[in-house]
Amino acid sequence: MVGLRICFNGTDTNILKKLLRGIDFNKYDFDINYFESYELNMPEDWDYLSDVDEITSEQAKNRILKVDEKCAAPEFLELFVRPKNTNRRDVVTYQEFLYSNYVMSIIIIDHRNIEICCKNENWLSKIYNNITFLKGVVDFQTVIMIEKITNEAILKCFRPKGTINIYDRK
């Protein structure tokens, strides 16, 4: 398994915290390439950010993994996870992701469609197991384990029509 496609109905206060529960990110940095949320009680410094470079890795980890309030309910998100002391880089395609230091890519589209690519199969298994435990709490509509991703798949929230997604078969 190299990826997951997750779709659910309704809203959730912090779906990422629930999905990523049990994964130790202490040796990793979070790079947010895009973030957009429409929550009424988002912290001011995160609401409609146009310059995501201002969000540090520690801020992102805190808001996504630790805060219990409705603080990290992104409508759109491009999050990349890499080992500490490695360099941030721009990634657009799955092939670029494979050749980068990034270990995980999480793309959220319309807050309830989540695409995860991951080089660590144990992390994907943990996320899948978390989904199993959340089935009575979150109304999952689609949970697909992805065994192969086309190199040309686009890892972005906004993609031109006709581009390849991580779950497309070529």
C-alpha positions as CSV (number, residue, x, y, z in Angstrom):
1,M,0.0,0.0,0.0
2,V,1.4,3.4,-1.0
3,G,-1.7,5.6,-0.5
4,L,-5.2,6.1,0.8
5,R,-8.2,7.9,-0.6
6,I,-10.7,8.8,2.1
7,C,-14.1,10.5,1.7
8,F,-16.6,11.2,4.4
9,N,-19.9,13.0,4.9
10,G,-20.5,15.9,7.2
11,T,-17.9,17.9,9.0
12,D,-15.3,17.0,11.6
13,T,-13.6,19.3,14.0
14,N,-10.2,17.8,13.5
15,I,-10.1,14.8,11.2
16,L,-6.4,14.8,10.7
17,K,-5.7,14.5,14.4
18,K,-8.0,11.5,14.5
19,L,-6.4,9.9,11.4
20,L,-2.8,10.5,12.4
21,R,-3.3,9.3,16.1
22,G,-0.5,7.1,17.2
23,I,2.1,8.2,14.7
24,D,5.2,9.8,16.2
25,F,6.1,12.9,14.3
26,N,8.8,14.2,16.7
27,K,11.6,13.6,14.2
28,Y,9.6,15.2,11.3
29,D,8.7,18.6,10.0
30,F,5.4,19.6,8.5
31,D,5.5,21.8,5.4
32,I,2.1,23.4,4.5
33,N,2.1,24.5,0.8
34,Y,-1.6,25.6,0.9
35,F,-4.1,26.1,3.6
36,E,-7.7,27.5,3.5
37,S,-10.5,27.3,6.0
38,Y,-13.8,28.9,6.5
39,E,-14.3,28.0,10.2
40,L,-15.6,30.9,12.3
41,N,-13.3,30.3,15.2
42,M,-10.0,29.7,13.4
43,P,-7.1,31.6,15.1
44,E,-6.6,35.0,13.4
45,D,-3.1,34.2,12.2
46,W,-4.4,31.1,10.2
47,D,-7.6,32.5,8.7
48,Y,-7.4,32.8,4.9
49,L,-3.6,32.8,4.8
50,S,-2.1,33.9,1.6
51,D,1.5,33.4,2.7
52,V,1.8,29.8,4.0
53,D,5.5,30.3,4.6
54,E,4.5,32.0,7.8
55,I,3.2,28.8,9.3
56,T,6.1,27.1,11.0
57,S,6.3,23.3,11.3
58,E,5.7,23.5,15.0
59,Q,2.6,25.7,14.6
60,A,1.3,23.2,12.0
61,K,1.9,20.2,14.2
62,N,0.4,21.9,17.2
63,R,-2.8,22.9,15.4
64,I,-3.2,19.6,13.5
65,L,-2.0,17.1,16.1
66,K,-2.6,18.6,19.6
67,V,-5.4,21.1,19.7
68,D,-8.8,19.7,20.5
69,E,-10.8,22.8,19.5
70,K,-12.1,23.4,16.0
71,C,-8.8,24.9,14.9
72,A,-7.6,22.7,12.2
73,A,-10.6,21.9,10.0
74,P,-9.1,22.8,6.6
75,E,-11.3,23.2,3.6
76,F,-8.2,22.8,1.4
77,L,-4.8,21.6,2.5
78,E,-1.5,20.6,1.0
79,L,0.7,19.1,3.7
80,F,4.1,17.4,3.2
81,V,6.0,15.6,6.0
82,R,9.8,15.3,5.9
83,P,12.5,14.3,8.3
84,K,14.0,17.2,10.4
85,N,17.2,18.6,9.0
86,T,16.2,17.9,5.4
87,N,15.3,20.6,2.9
88,R,11.8,21.8,1.9
89,R,11.1,21.6,-1.8
90,D,8.3,22.1,-4.2
91,V,6.5,18.9,-5.2
92,V,3.8,18.7,-7.8
93,T,3.7,15.1,-9.0
94,Y,3.9,11.7,-7.3
95,Q,7.3,11.1,-9.0
96,E,8.7,14.3,-7.5
97,F,7.4,13.1,-4.1
98,L,9.1,9.8,-4.6
99,Y,12.5,11.4,-5.3
100,S,12.1,14.0,-2.5
101,N,12.9,13.7,1.2
102,Y,9.2,13.8,2.0
103,V,7.7,10.8,3.7
104,M,4.0,11.7,3.5
105,S,1.7,13.9,1.4
106,I,-1.8,14.8,2.6
107,I,-4.1,16.7,0.3
108,I,-7.6,17.8,1.5
109,I,-10.2,18.9,-1.0
110,D,-13.5,20.4,0.1
111,H,-12.7,19.3,3.7
112,R,-14.0,15.7,3.3
113,N,-11.9,14.3,0.5
114,I,-8.5,13.3,1.7
115,E,-5.7,11.9,-0.4
116,I,-2.6,10.4,1.3
117,C,0.6,9.2,-0.2
118,C,3.2,7.7,2.1
119,K,6.5,6.0,1.8
120,N,6.0,4.4,5.3
121,E,3.6,1.5,5.0
122,N,3.4,1.3,8.8
123,W,2.0,4.8,9.0
124,L,-0.6,4.0,6.3
125,S,-1.6,0.9,8.2
126,K,-2.0,2.9,11.4
127,I,-4.2,5.5,9.6
128,Y,-6.3,2.7,8.1
129,N,-6.7,1.1,11.6
130,N,-7.7,4.6,13.0
131,I,-10.4,4.7,10.3
132,T,-11.7,1.4,11.4
133,F,-12.1,2.7,15.0
134,L,-13.7,5.9,13.8
135,K,-16.4,4.3,11.7
136,G,-19.1,4.9,14.3
137,V,-18.0,8.5,14.8
138,V,-17.2,9.7,11.3
139,D,-19.5,8.8,8.3
140,F,-16.9,7.4,5.9
141,Q,-18.2,7.0,2.4
142,T,-15.0,5.9,0.6
143,V,-11.9,4.3,2.0
144,I,-9.6,3.0,-0.7
145,M,-6.2,1.5,-0.2
146,I,-4.0,2.4,-3.1
147,E,-1.3,-0.2,-4.2
148,K,0.2,1.8,-7.1
149,I,0.2,5.5,-8.0
150,T,1.0,6.8,-11.5
151,N,4.2,9.0,-11.5
152,E,2.2,11.8,-13.2
153,A,-0.4,12.0,-10.5
154,I,-0.8,15.6,-9.2
155,L,-0.4,16.2,-5.5
156,K,-2.3,19.5,-5.3
157,C,-5.7,20.7,-4.1
158,F,-6.5,22.5,-7.3
159,R,-5.8,20.5,-10.5
160,P,-6.6,21.3,-14.1
161,K,-9.4,19.2,-15.5
162,G,-8.1,16.0,-17.0
163,T,-5.0,15.7,-14.8
164,I,-4.3,12.4,-13.0
165,N,-5.2,11.9,-9.4
166,I,-3.5,9.4,-7.0
167,Y,-6.4,7.0,-7.4
168,D,-6.6,7.1,-11.2
169,R,-5.6,4.0,-13.1
170,K,-3.5,4.8,-16.2
